[in-house]
């Protein structure tokens, strides 16, 4: 099952996230990258490519991840206990900043997003599991050219 298709009982209000509306690098780079997209369906690829080439914090794009059902059960997360198959997906952007690993998802229509929280959280959980890097070293986030949201995956684990 793709992370982007998961409906979960895990819900956090947007107000619970650190919303950065100031001009941070992700927003600036996204705006520049979107100038290169001739069609709407090119936006994702252009943003990822542009950030990989022009941002020293961006270390990878389109990274495949997976999390087995048993691995997810080990986290004992309420709201995800009914998952009955392996979860898969691709992380749009991985950055390393301030000794943290940022797992980022580009969401062009961020205003309509309902599953970004759980999607990015599961990507982060999967990357943590595959690399054996502790969750405290990760930050989850999603953005477009106007808004940037981030949270610690521990906010969900401890919620």
LINSULGI-V538312 format. One record per residue. N is the residue number from 1. RES is the residue in one small letter. PSI is psi in degrees with one decimal (NA if undefined). BURIAL is b if it has 9 or more other ideal C-beta (glycine too) atoms within 8 Angstrom, else e. Layout:
N,RES,PSI,BURIAL ; N,RES,PSI,BURIAL
This chain:
1,x,134.1,b ; 2,x,137.5,e ; 3,x,-35.8,b ; 4,x,-14.0,e ; 5,x,5.1,e ; 6,x,129.3,b ; 7,x,127.8,e ; 8,x,158.2,b ; 9,x,-8.8,e ; 10,x,112.7,b ; 11,x,129.6,e ; 12,x,140.6,b ; 13,x,147.6,e ; 14,x,-34.6,e ; 15,x,-17.0,e ; 16,x,-8.1,e ; 17,x,157.9,b ; 18,x,109.6,e ; 19,x,119.9,e ; 20,x,104.8,b ; 21,x,-6.9,e ; 22,x,167.8,e ; 23,x,88.8,e ; 24,x,174.7,e ; 25,x,-38.0,e ; 26,x,-43.3,b ; 27,x,-44.5,b ; 28,x,-48.3,b ; 29,x,-37.6,b ; 30,x,-45.0,b ; 31,x,-43.9,b ; 32,x,-43.0,b ; 33,x,-38.1,b ; 34,x,-22.9,b ; 35,x,-23.2,e ; 36,x,-15.6,b ; 37,x,116.9,b ; 38,x,-28.5,e ; 39,x,156.1,e ; 40,x,-36.4,e ; 41,x,-1.9,e ; 42,x,-8.1,b ; 43,x,-50.5,b ; 44,x,-53.3,b ; 45,x,-42.5,e ; 46,x,-41.1,b ; 47,x,-46.7,b ; 48,x,-49.1,b ; 49,x,-45.4,b ; 50,x,-43.4,b ; 51,x,-38.7,b ; 52,x,-40.2,b ; 53,x,-38.1,e ; 54,x,-4.0,e ; 55,x,116.7,b ; 56,x,-18.8,e ; 57,x,-23.7,b ; 58,x,120.7,b ; 59,x,-17.1,e ; 60,x,153.7,b ; 61,x,156.3,b ; 62,x,51.0,e ; 63,x,119.1,b ; 64,x,138.5,e ; 65,x,157.9,b ; 66,x,156.2,b ; 67,x,118.3,b ; 68,x,152.4,e ; 69,x,-45.0,b ; 70,x,-38.2,e ; 71,x,-39.2,b ; 72,x,-39.9,b ; 73,x,-33.4,e ; 74,x,-24.9,e ; 75,x,-13.9,b ; 76,x,51.0,e ; 77,x,122.2,b ; 78,x,137.5,e ; 79,x,-15.4,e ; 80,x,5.3,b ; 81,x,-17.6,e ; 82,x,5.7,e ; 83,x,128.9,b ; 84,x,19.7,e ; 85,x,170.4,e ; 86,x,140.3,e ; 87,x,134.1,b ; 88,x,164.2,b ; 89,x,-178.4,b ; 90,x,125.3,e ; 91,x,126.2,b ; 92,x,-53.0,b ; 93,x,133.2,b ; 94,x,127.9,b ; 95,x,154.7,b ; 96,x,115.9,b ; 97,x,138.4,e ; 98,x,41.8,e ; 99,x,24.6,e ; 100,x,153.2,b ; 101,x,120.4,b ; 102,x,122.7,b ; 103,x,110.9,b ; 104,x,146.0,b ; 105,x,128.4,b ; 106,x,124.2,b ; 107,x,95.7,b ; 108,x,-35.8,e ; 109,x,62.5,e ; 110,x,-29.4,b ; 111,x,-27.4,e ; 112,x,-0.9,e ; 113,x,130.8,b ; 114,x,-24.3,e ; 115,x,10.7,b ; 116,x,-40.3,b ; 117,x,-55.9,b ; 118,x,-36.9,b ; 119,x,-52.6,b ; 120,x,-35.8,b ; 121,x,-46.5,b ; 122,x,-37.1,b ; 123,x,-44.4,b ; 124,x,-42.8,b ; 125,x,-45.3,b ; 126,x,-43.7,b ; 127,x,-39.7,b ; 128,x,-45.0,b ; 129,x,-44.9,b ; 130,x,-33.7,e ; 131,x,-11.5,e ; 132,x,30.7,e ; 133,x,130.9,e ; 134,x,142.5,e ; 135,x,-26.2,b ; 136,x,-14.1,e ; 137,x,5.3,e ; 138,x,153.9,b ; 139,x,134.2,b ; 140,x,143.6,b ; 141,x,161.0,b ; 142,x,155.6,b ; 143,x,166.0,b ; 144,x,-156.5,b ; 145,x,-5.2,e ; 146,x,-32.9,e ; 147,x,150.7,b ; 148,x,126.1,b ; 149,x,143.5,b ; 150,x,156.8,b ; 151,x,162.8,b ; 152,x,137.0,e ; 153,x,-23.3,b ; 154,x,-21.6,e ; 155,x,-35.2,b ; 156,x,-43.3,b ; 157,x,-42.1,b ; 158,x,-2.1,e ; 159,x,NA,e
